[in-house]
Structure formats: C-alpha cells, structure tokens
C-alpha cells in the first residue's frame, strides 16, 4: 500500500509543486490548507497534472481540534510535509503576533498530533534566512545562525529549535528540515505556479508582472552593495527541483537512512546571481525588457548568500537540475497564462 503524506499548505506555491512530485513518486497525498494565500482550484490543477486524486481539507493548522479531526479521518498518516506558514517578511514586521501564532502554533499542533496518532516523520520548510549574512560563502549547514532580521525569519529559527528540542526529548521523532534558498519558476505544464497576493514582494513575480504591464516599473533595491555589479546576490532554485528534494527526504526517512533524528540540509543550486543578472537573463529568455530603476536599499536585505549544497548532494543524492534560463522562462510562461485568464475575465 502506498504511504499517505499530509501536506500542509499544499495549495501554495511550493506545496502544490511538491504534491505533484509526491504523487508522481507513488505517494498518496492529503492536503491541508486554510486558503489564506492560495486557491482551492489549485487542488484540481494538481489532479489535472498527475491524474491522481488529491484529498483536500480546508483547515487551519492552528486549529487543534480541526487538525485532530483530519488526523483521525486520514489515519494512518505516514509523514507530514509542513509548508503552511505566513511568509511575507515586510508584513511580519507589521503583524508580528500573527506570524508567531500562525507559524509556531501550527508546528506545535502537528508535533502533538504526531505523538497522539503515532506518525513519526516530518519534513519542515526552513529557510536560508536562518543564516542572516553568512561570514563565508557558499554557506554550509555548519554556519552559525544569526539574529533574525524579521519576525518571519525568527519564526523559522524558533521552529527549528522547537523541532531540535522535541527530537532530543522524543527519540521516536524523525525530522528533516530543508533550508530553502530562493524558490522561483513554475510547473512546465503551466497548470500551477506562484500566485502572489496583491503587489508581489518577491523579485521574480515583480519582474514578470512588470514585463506583462501590470506594474509600471521594477524597483531594484540598491546597487551599492559589495558585489560585482552592486546589486544583491541570491541562490535562485527551481521550484520543481526544490519539490523533488522533499521526495528524496521522505524516501530517506522511510528507508531508515537518516544519521540522526534531526537532520537539516541546504536546498539551493550553489550558484549566486545578482538582481541585475536575473533581470538580464529574464530579458534574454523572454525577449521583453522589464522597465526598472535603481532605488535605495530595502531594510533587512542580506547582501549576498548562496548555498554550499555538498551535504544535500552527498547525503540525499539530490542536485538542482534546471538552468536559471529555463526556470525564468517557466515563470514567464506562467505569467502569460495568468494574463490570458485575466483577459478572459474582463
Ligand atoms: C525573502 C526572505 C526569505 C523568504 C523569502 C520568501 C529574508 C532575508 N529573506 O527572501 O527567507 O523565504 O523572502 O518570501 O528574510 N528585489 C528587488 N526588487 C523587488 C523585489 C526584490 O530588487 O521588487 C531584490 C531584493 O532586494 C533581493 C532579491 O531581489 O536582493 C530577492 O528578493 P526576494 O524575492 O524578496 O527574496 P529574499 O528577500 O531574498
């Protein structure tokens, strides 16, 4: 019988792509999502891609009794992949309690319910934000975590600590935390992709929306950083590659290959690209030059960060495969498809 995976935040950007990869790998998926930043029709799109049925529960992970009901209804759950979280850095500064409640209570509820229903495996969505500005690059998992720049970043650090402490206390618990770098792109079918709520805070959706004409101008936040062209450097990882990392993490758990009950891995490409380089590559692959201007730095931005992926390569046997060109093209095709839908609605 196939293993059943509970995917919280499964209709979101990374959750939806991961659900597709899980189903393609033969796992059964139950999605839990409160739809605060996604749409129920994403579950249908997933089904369209994989041809497999996806159970969908419209539930908020902070609601303990509703989550208890989900665990009871879908018992046994063999593993959880926990994506459900608030993720806008700027908003987290304005509404810290919302972020602490959503991100911390959800995880604590899951851990309690895992014990109650004897589910021992969880993959947690962490972030390279835990490193702050690393002293050496590429950054390895051994690098110290630094004081978070935002309540959002702090929730990722605290969640990792909650998981570590619980692993120390509960030897049955198996955790893999994946520290994502910057996930971008969309599914090659253009049936799922990123659906930013309102004005995008992240670079790629802002670029594609500017190129299509929804936004007048992209603001590039600073060209006076200590980098070759002065703009910030990030490690942009294709969302399908990232999704596949979750499948290999789960396989590792089910095959009892873990070396300790709490493991964490960098999930990036190992290559740093500047904001200006990204804009340039986008123009090459799409044929559209997004209108942009250089503005002052954005508060809380890290100057440069990219991953050392040796541990994920060696231990998980996982490696990013897609080129940044193909990935940016997939993001552009997704925006073109969304534009068609917008035009139909008018
Ligand atoms: C941030 C978080 C990261 C989180 C991610 C998801 C931090 C330090 N980073 O990543 O943990 O997982 O959001 O939401 O908390 N840029 C522009 N113009 C724009 C938008 C962005 O120039 O309109 C630049 C930024 O200055 C940055 C790069 O593009 O250099 C990427 O920005 P963004 O996509 O927002 O991601 P991060 O801030 O790296």
Boltz pocket constraint, residues with backbone or C-beta under 6 A from the ligand:
constraints:
  - pocket:
      binder: B
      contacts: [[A, 87], [A, 88], [A, 89], [A, 127], [A, 128], [A, 129], [A, 149], [A, 150], [A, 153], [A, 180], [A, 181], [A, 182], [A, 200], [A, 201], [A, 202], [A, 203], [A, 204], [A, 206], [A, 218], [A, 219], [A, 220], [A, 221], [A, 222], [A, 232], [A, 233], [A, 234], [A, 275], [A, 298], [A, 300], [A, 301], [A, 302]]
      max_distance: 6.0
